[in-house]
Amino acid sequence: MMEQEDFAIFLEDNNADIQSPGGEILLSVALTLQAKTEVNFSSSKRLDNGQVQFTYSENIDARAGIGALEIPREFTLGMRIFKNGEGYALKARLKYRLHSGKVKFWYELDREENVIEDAFSGYVNRLADCGYTVLLGKP
């Protein structure tokens, strides 16, 4: 989890890896996101039978930019997994939470293990095509 300014700096430093939506959109969201939490709580108790009912609802209102800038739920990274390897499109989910009056950002990669396995298989196949014998062990 990164605070708002730290996440904006991270995005700025890694802008070249962001394919869609553009890195400038994510940077704008990180710099201008404002959020507030509204909590409603109520309880009731019936005196005749002792039944108790609690209601708790929380609503987070988050806005970014001037006007209506949509906060993307997902974005796509374009990157090489291994040096001199092929490029891969890797999906990520943008996450944010209110924590102690500040917004915290992070992202979660979507099935990154599949991309790593595919990139590794590409190297193995390239070696096999060059006439090398590739031995794979079991974990």
PyMOL commands that set and color helices and strands:
alter all, ss='L'
color gray80, all
select helices_A, chain A and resi 4-13+15-17+23-32+112-129
alter helices_A, ss='H'
color red, helices_A
select strands_A, chain A and resi 2-3+18-20+34-45+52-63+74-80+87-99+102-109
alter strands_A, ss='S'
color yellow, strands_A
deselect
rebuild
show_as cartoon
